[in-house]
Amino acid sequence: MKRNSEIQYESERDVATRLIAEQYRSKGYGLHFHRNLEIYGVVDGEVTVTVAGDRKVCRGGDIAIINCMEMHEYSITDDAEIYYLHIGTRYLSVFNSLYKNAHLPHFLCDAERNHPMNRMISGIIGNPLTSELKKHGFVSTLLGEIVDGYGVVENASIGSAELIERIVQYIYDHYAEDITLKTLADEFCMTPKSLSKKLSQCIGVDLRLFVSDIRLQKAMQMMENPATSDLPKKDIAHRCGIKSMRSFYRAYERSKDTYYKETD
């Protein structure tokens, strides 16, 4: 595995009309989150899955559910055969209207109960649905199987996905500025305490570390960009809102052994 140069928010694949399933051998994937709901299945091998702070070792036949905007990562010692299904928010409308104050459980570890879900998902790997009506029907049927087998979790801890998405996007747009809990609370007309609770439930890390990691991402990208790679590191760090090289190296050391991306 190598260090993931674009951690945290997967904005490129995070579109409302995304409905895709893929299966492959994986070496793991670092800490990230997205607006889409993700269903992650272990076909063969052993994967340590962490979702919104909950951690479990999943083996062949087990399924993990990542609700919208929940921070998650996959750690694999060697490699494992896995699949994932991304479900865009367009296809969650029926579920959301029926379960406004609930979300799906994170871990589904009953092989017999999981069989129909695994069979459904395997059926569209390499054979994606093209009809919008079939996509809506597929997702509703699949989520219905999950709810019938495992129920839902009331009082969803992920808060308002739309609000969290707006806050995260604001941080990405203003990373070079002075970002604190108070400035964010003022921007989004919330109390610092309320905003802190919603953020911590979603991203699972302290706001200062979250902002620091985003700034580090941007600095690393500038260092790799031919147009800016010749600039002194101190200047690049300053442009990205990093106040000192000590802060830069501290963020780099903390993140380099934490965030990884699989390699083919």
Buried (B, 14 or more C-beta within 10 A) or exposed (E): BEBBEBBBBBBEEBBEEBBBBEBBBBBBBBBBBBBBBBBBBBBEBBBBBBBBBBEBEBBBBBBBBBBBBBBBBBBBEEBBBBBBBBBBBBBBEBBEEEBEEBBBBBBBBEEEBBEBBBEBBBEBBEEEBEEEEEBBBBBBEBBEBBBEBBEBBEEBBBBBBEBBBEBBEBBBEBBEEEBEBEBBBEBBEBEBEEBBBBBBBBBBBEBEEBBBBBBBBBBBBBBEEEEBEEBEBEEBBBBBBBEEEEBBBBBBEBBEEBBBBBEE
